């Protein structure tokens, strides 16, 4: 049986109107140093976001979130930050920001399957109920 390793994760949230403080979970990023794993998934619930902020540019938001996923993956087309080591990319992806996309606090745990963990966290915390 595989031995579990420590992991960290954060949820990406969109706050369409920072003053109102309402947030919609749009993504999750998982990092496991021992397994050299860093990956992220995103999904926009556009009707929900439009209900909170009718004027929100969801196309621009989608491009931004796709860029974050590409940085996590280390995609060379995603710029200089994507070329950093995984630990530095995770730090960048989870740094506090004042934009409408904000990370949650970092959470930790143990897992022997970081990819499966990413799927479970995404389904539980981000994906629209089906």
C-alpha positions in Angstrom: 0.0 0.0 0.0 1.4 3.5 -0.9 2.5 5.7 1.9 0.6 9.0 2.2 2.6 12.2 1.8 1.9 15.7 3.0 0.0 18.0 0.7 -1.2 21.6 0.6 -4.2 23.1 -1.2 -6.0 26.3 -1.6 -9.3 27.3 -3.2 -9.5 30.1 -5.7 -12.5 32.4 -5.1 -14.0 35.1 -7.2 -15.2 38.2 -5.3 -17.0 40.1 -8.1 -17.6 43.1 -5.7 -15.0 43.2 -3.1 -17.0 45.6 -0.9 -19.9 43.1 -0.7 -17.6 40.3 0.3 -19.6 37.6 -1.6 -17.4 34.9 -3.1 -17.9 32.0 -5.5 -15.4 29.1 -5.5 -13.9 28.8 -9.0 -10.8 26.6 -8.6 -8.5 24.5 -6.5 -4.7 24.1 -6.6 -2.9 21.1 -4.9 0.8 20.8 -4.2 2.7 17.7 -2.9 6.4 18.4 -2.7 7.5 14.7 -2.2 5.6 13.6 -5.3 6.6 16.6 -7.4 2.9 17.3 -7.9 1.4 20.7 -8.6 -1.9 20.9 -10.5 -5.1 23.0 -10.5 -8.6 22.9 -11.9 -11.1 25.6 -12.5 -14.8 26.0 -13.4 -16.9 29.1 -13.7 -20.5 29.0 -12.7 -21.4 31.9 -15.0 -25.1 32.2 -14.0 -24.2 32.4 -10.3 -21.4 34.9 -11.0 -23.7 37.0 -13.2 -26.4 37.0 -10.4 -23.8 38.6 -8.1 -22.3 40.9 -10.6 -24.2 41.4 -13.9 -21.5 43.4 -15.5 -18.7 40.9 -14.7 -16.5 40.2 -17.8 -16.5 36.4 -17.5 -14.5 36.0 -20.7 -11.6 37.9 -19.1 -12.0 36.1 -15.9 -11.9 32.7 -17.7 -8.6 33.8 -19.4 -7.1 34.8 -16.0 -8.1 31.5 -14.4 -6.8 29.5 -17.4 -3.5 31.3 -17.0 -3.3 30.2 -13.3 -3.9 26.6 -14.3 -1.2 26.9 -16.9 1.2 28.4 -14.4 0.5 25.4 -12.0 1.2 23.0 -14.9 4.5 24.8 -15.7 3.4 25.5 -19.3 6.3 27.3 -21.0 3.7 29.5 -22.8 2.4 30.8 -19.4 5.4 33.1 -18.9 8.3 33.4 -16.5 6.4 32.4 -13.4 5.5 29.1 -14.9 9.3 28.4 -15.2 9.8 28.7 -11.5 10.2 25.6 -9.3 6.9 24.0 -8.2 7.2 25.3 -4.6 7.6 28.9 -5.8 4.8 28.6 -8.3 2.5 27.3 -5.5 3.5 30.2 -3.3 2.7 32.6 -6.1 -0.6 30.9 -6.9 -1.7 31.1 -3.3 -0.4 34.6 -2.4 -2.9 37.0 -1.0 -4.1 39.5 -3.5 -6.6 42.4 -3.8 -7.9 41.3 -7.2 -11.3 39.7 -7.7 -9.6 36.3 -7.8 -8.4 35.5 -4.2 -7.0 32.3 -2.7 -8.3 30.8 0.5 -5.9 30.1 3.3 -3.7 27.1 2.6 -5.0 23.8 4.0 -2.8 20.7 4.6 -3.3 17.0 4.9 -2.0 13.6 3.9 -2.7 11.7 0.7 -1.2 8.8 -1.3 -3.0 10.0 -4.5 -2.6 13.8 -5.1 -4.4 13.6 -8.5 -7.4 11.8 -7.0 -7.3 14.3 -4.2 -7.5 17.2 -6.7 -10.5 15.6 -8.3 -12.2 15.0 -4.9 -11.5 18.6 -3.7 -12.7 20.0 -7.0 -15.9 18.0 -6.9 -16.7 18.9 -3.3 -15.6 22.5 -3.2 -15.9 24.0 -6.7 -18.0 22.0 -9.2 -21.5 23.1 -9.6 -24.0 20.6 -8.2 -25.4 18.4 -10.9 
